[in-house]
């Protein structure tokens, strides 16, 4: 059912966040910090719950993510797809780096593409299935 008002959007976001707590996300960690001096962040970020809950509640089966970083949100998205009714879930994720390749490669439902999503030529190649 489409969201048609701010009230429905607010209810969906809150519901998705709460639902995310019922999905196992212990394997979804942020990884190396991208700024400051925090080192490696070995925790599930709270917004991962929103992502997973949203995928589950909407019964999505395909998600495109821009900015994989270490893959914590990628794994959360996949967990949410699996928690919903998706029979053949797929997460297509893209980033300019290739961090955590081994972990993400363990999930056949994740297709990671290395490239710059701000470049039209990269997006065109991806659309033509050449990336």
C-alpha positions as a Python dict, from the first residue, in 0.01 Angstrom:
ca = {
    (1, 'X'): (0, 0, 0),
    (2, 'X'): (153, 336, -98),
    (3, 'X'): (226, 597, 166),
    (4, 'X'): (22, 906, 87),
    (5, 'X'): (65, 1135, 388),
    (6, 'X'): (324, 1253, 637),
    (7, 'X'): (135, 1070, 911),
    (8, 'X'): (153, 743, 718),
    (9, 'X'): (522, 801, 652),
    (10, 'X'): (590, 866, 1019),
    (11, 'X'): (397, 552, 1119),
    (12, 'X'): (586, 346, 863),
    (13, 'X'): (929, 472, 969),
    (14, 'X'): (856, 409, 1337),
    (15, 'X'): (705, 69, 1261),
    (16, 'X'): (999, -30, 1040),
    (17, 'X'): (1249, 74, 1307),
    (18, 'X'): (1066, -124, 1575),
    (19, 'X'): (1027, -425, 1345),
    (20, 'X'): (1401, -414, 1280),
    (21, 'X'): (1458, -526, 1640),
    (22, 'X'): (1292, -859, 1559),
    (23, 'X'): (1546, -929, 1281),
    (24, 'X'): (1886, -1074, 1370),
    (25, 'X'): (2142, -812, 1275),
    (26, 'X'): (2428, -919, 1503),
    (27, 'X'): (2644, -992, 1195),
    (28, 'X'): (2591, -640, 1056),
    (29, 'X'): (2871, -419, 1185),
    (30, 'X'): (2986, -79, 1067),
    (31, 'X'): (3355, -168, 1029),
    (32, 'X'): (3640, 82, 993),
    (33, 'X'): (3545, 434, 1094),
    (34, 'X'): (3541, 684, 809),
    (35, 'X'): (3632, 990, 1013),
    (36, 'X'): (3781, 1090, 1343),
    (37, 'X'): (3978, 846, 1550),
    (38, 'X'): (3727, 572, 1637),
    (39, 'X'): (3911, 284, 1469),
    (40, 'X'): (3699, -24, 1397),
    (41, 'X'): (3332, -2, 1498),
    (42, 'X'): (3218, -354, 1585),
    (43, 'X'): (2852, -274, 1643),
    (44, 'X'): (2519, -274, 1467),
    (45, 'X'): (2424, 83, 1386),
    (46, 'X'): (2072, 181, 1487),
    (47, 'X'): (1974, 285, 1135),
    (48, 'X'): (2041, -72, 1018),
    (49, 'X'): (1724, -165, 1208),
    (50, 'X'): (1526, 89, 1007),
    (51, 'X'): (1666, -45, 678),
    (52, 'X'): (1597, -409, 766),
    (53, 'X'): (1251, -335, 904),
    (54, 'X'): (1157, -129, 598),
    (55, 'X'): (1260, -411, 361),
    (56, 'X'): (1066, -668, 565),
    (57, 'X'): (749, -460, 603),
    (58, 'X'): (734, -362, 237),
    (59, 'X'): (804, -719, 123),
    (60, 'X'): (1070, -584, -110),
    (61, 'X'): (1270, -834, -309),
    (62, 'X'): (1532, -610, -475),
    (63, 'X'): (1726, -320, -326),
    (64, 'X'): (1989, -91, -475),
    (65, 'X'): (2238, 61, -232),
    (66, 'X'): (2489, 334, -309),
    (67, 'X'): (2788, 352, -75),
    (68, 'X'): (2860, 4, 57),
    (69, 'X'): (3155, 103, 278),
    (70, 'X'): (3216, -214, 484),
    (71, 'X'): (2879, -375, 414),
    (72, 'X'): (2696, -348, 747),
    (73, 'X'): (2392, -182, 593),
    (74, 'X'): (2417, -416, 292),
    (75, 'X'): (2386, -717, 521),
    (76, 'X'): (2103, -547, 714),
    (77, 'X'): (1913, -485, 390),
    (78, 'X'): (1954, -849, 292),
    (79, 'X'): (1840, -962, 637),
    (80, 'X'): (1529, -747, 598),
    (81, 'X'): (1456, -890, 252),
    (82, 'X'): (1488, -1241, 394),
    (83, 'X'): (1260, -1153, 687),
    (84, 'X'): (992, -1037, 442),
    (85, 'X'): (832, -1248, 175),
    (86, 'X'): (1106, -1223, -90),
    (87, 'X'): (1161, -1557, -260),
    (88, 'X'): (1475, -1453, -448),
    (89, 'X'): (1612, -1146, -265),
    (90, 'X'): (1878, -936, -434),
    (91, 'X'): (2087, -647, -305),
    (92, 'X'): (2286, -460, -567),
    (93, 'X'): (2538, -239, -393),
    (94, 'X'): (2805, -11, -531),
    (95, 'X'): (3104, 168, -391),
    (96, 'X'): (3440, 305, -501),
    (97, 'X'): (3613, 74, -251),
    (98, 'X'): (3613, -302, -211),
    (99, 'X'): (3615, -340, 166),
    (100, 'X'): (3498, -666, 325),
    (101, 'X'): (3490, -851, -8),
    (102, 'X'): (3517, -1196, 152),
    (103, 'X'): (3224, -1146, 389),
    (104, 'X'): (2991, -999, 127),
    (105, 'X'): (3085, -1268, -126),
    (106, 'X'): (2946, -1533, 113),
    (107, 'X'): (2595, -1407, 35),
    (108, 'X'): (2485, -1514, -313),
    (109, 'X'): (2204, -1254, -297),
    (110, 'X'): (2452, -963, -282),
    (111, 'X'): (2594, -827, -606),
    (112, 'X'): (2864, -570, -534),
    (113, 'X'): (2982, -343, -811),
    (114, 'X'): (3299, -137, -776),
    (115, 'X'): (3267, 207, -930),
    (116, 'X'): (3180, 570, -875),
    (117, 'X'): (2803, 622, -859),
    (118, 'X'): (2853, 994, -925),
    (119, 'X'): (2982, 916, -1275),
    (120, 'X'): (2720, 889, -1549),
    (121, 'X'): (2941, 650, -1749),
    (122, 'X'): (2951, 408, -1455),
    (123, 'X'): (2573, 423, -1407),
    (124, 'X'): (2518, 373, -1781),
    (125, 'X'): (2749, 69, -1782),
    (126, 'X'): (2568, -71, -1480),
    (127, 'X'): (2232, -21, -1651),
    (128, 'X'): (2369, -202, -1958),
    (129, 'X'): (2497, -483, -1728),
    (130, 'X'): (2858, -409, -1821),
    (131, 'X'): (2980, -309, -1476),
}
